[in-house]
Amino acid sequence: MTSQNLSGDRLPQERRVVTEIPGPRSRELQERRAAAVAPGVGSVLPVYVTDAGGGVLVDADGNSLIDLGSGIAVTSVGNANPRVAARVKEQADRFTHTCFMVAPYESYVAVCENLNRITPGEHEKRSILVNSGAEAVENAVKIARYATGRQAVVVFDHGYHGRTLLTMTLTAKNMPYKQGFGPYAPEVYRMPLAYPFRWPTGPENCGPEAAAQAIDQITKQIGASNVAAVLVEPIQGEGGFIEPAAGFLPAIAEFCRAHGILFIADEVQTGFARTGDMFACEHEGVVPDLVATAKGIAGGLPLAGVTGRADIMDKVHGGGLGGTYGGNPLACEAALAVLEEIEEGKLTERARRIGEIMLPRLRALAAKHEAIGDVRGRGAMIAIELVRPGTKDPDPELTAEIARRCHAQGVLVLTAGTYGNVLRFLPPLVIPEHLLNEGLDVIEEAFAG
Ligand SMILES: Cc1ncc(COP(=O)(O)O)c(C=O)c1O
């Protein structure tokens, strides 16, 4: 990885802190926001962004922050990536919307062809395009229910799938996602996940034991023949970058195959080169029946997809799927540009390189600080889990404090986890190496106090 600015040298690739963070202009905007925007929508760090590219976000006060979040795994090819921006501008001058359900256009078809080509498995596939990760997951469940004629959907502890009624129900964590928003959708069942760090008999037993428990519970509590789909994130995102222990996903996929249950991979956060493979399922050779994608697909334009086995996708009657904006032409052009950037730029390799830089440095940090209980992740999806020294008790307060220190020094990090005790790192895959290392320096200093 070079240190050159892969976003076209438009912005200096540097950390520059010229005011307090947030600075006076951002604080002014924050006041205006408080009077206009409902407080239910939060912001991790209320610096108001005026420009972004490569590995930096520039705010209204002229601070240049190192971006270790990519807008939650979205701007993998860099913010305002020149190829994406050019394609969107060109499309905006031609037409901005027809509604694919009214009068179609080629770019929608081309995005689906690409999704069919790059998602795991050599079988014949079809795709649909929608607007958000939640909408993709929700459609995958609809399709699975239709195709199987069954209703039950199995999800896992610590899972996150979105904020609509169904996807909120599929999500594990109550606060802030579910509290007060019930009643929830029926026929959703939650199973234990193979969480190596917290598995009672140790990480080495975790994969097979967790799979056996989940399969036993599905069989005894729901009945396999009632289950339409098992829905799983191949690495959990909001749940705290939990990589299911080896063997867990293949065992669940095998069980599904044996019982006519569809295996849905929620690759919304893990997809498009983020984990060092194009899709995280590839790591253990798992081939899902249906895949939900979003986030990294279109450089920040709202786009998401469901891709699945043709025999499943072809079952749903005409008009049964869709939506006014799904597969908007600007978003489709952006997605085509993103895919070219990922493939030509070999961004899976870049993601792996990011992991190779981050993991050893974070492991060395963990060796010095007992508060770091676990270092995990793959590629450019890396996290540390913070605990009270000598225990596995989660330490959300320290997690928030470390994030605050990083933010004050101009490094944007995100937190996650059921217990709020995970610091997660999702740098743009094009981040220059010097910025990534500087970001890690700041994280190390934050632990030093
Ligand atoms: C794994 C996963 N699924 C679904 C979603 C929901 O996506 P969206 O916020 O685009 O609706 C997210 C968002 O964080 C996610 O990480």
Ligand as a Chemical Component Dictionary entry (heavy atoms), coordinates in Angstrom:
data_LIG
# 
_chem_comp.id                   LIG 
_chem_comp.type                 NON-POLYMER 
_chem_comp.pdbx_formal_charge   0 
_chem_comp.three_letter_code    LIG 
# 
loop_
_chem_comp_atom.comp_id 
_chem_comp_atom.atom_id 
_chem_comp_atom.alt_atom_id 
_chem_comp_atom.type_symbol 
_chem_comp_atom.charge 
_chem_comp_atom.model_Cartn_x 
_chem_comp_atom.model_Cartn_y 
_chem_comp_atom.model_Cartn_z 
_chem_comp_atom.pdbx_ordinal 
LIG C1 C1 C 0 -25.309 -6.365 9.225  1  
LIG C2 C2 C 0 -26.266 -5.238 8.972  2  
LIG N1 N1 N 0 -27.480 -5.503 8.457  3  
LIG C3 C3 C 0 -28.359 -4.539 8.193  4  
LIG C4 C4 C 0 -28.064 -3.217 8.465  5  
LIG C5 C5 C 0 -29.078 -2.156 8.170  6  
LIG O1 O1 O 0 -28.638 -1.383 7.095  7  
LIG P1 P1 P 0 -29.260 0.071  6.854  8  
LIG O2 O2 O 0 -28.801 0.929  7.973  9  
LIG O3 O3 O 0 -28.708 0.467  5.502  10 
LIG O4 O4 O 0 -30.740 -0.107 6.823  11 
LIG C6 C6 C 0 -26.820 -2.891 8.996  12 
LIG C7 C7 C 0 -26.482 -1.503 9.315  13 
LIG O5 O5 O 0 -25.620 -1.199 10.104 14 
LIG C8 C8 C 0 -25.897 -3.934 9.261  15 
LIG O6 O6 O 0 -24.684 -3.674 9.772  16 
# 
loop_
_chem_comp_bond.comp_id 
_chem_comp_bond.atom_id_1 
_chem_comp_bond.atom_id_2 
_chem_comp_bond.value_order 
_chem_comp_bond.pdbx_ordinal 
LIG C1 C2 SING 1  
LIG C2 N1 SING 2  
LIG C2 C8 DOUB 3  
LIG N1 C3 DOUB 4  
LIG C3 C4 SING 5  
LIG C4 C5 SING 6  
LIG C4 C6 DOUB 7  
LIG C5 O1 SING 8  
LIG O1 P1 SING 9  
LIG P1 O2 DOUB 10 
LIG P1 O3 SING 11 
LIG P1 O4 SING 12 
LIG C6 C7 SING 13 
LIG C6 C8 SING 14 
LIG C7 O5 DOUB 15 
LIG C8 O6 SING 16 
# 
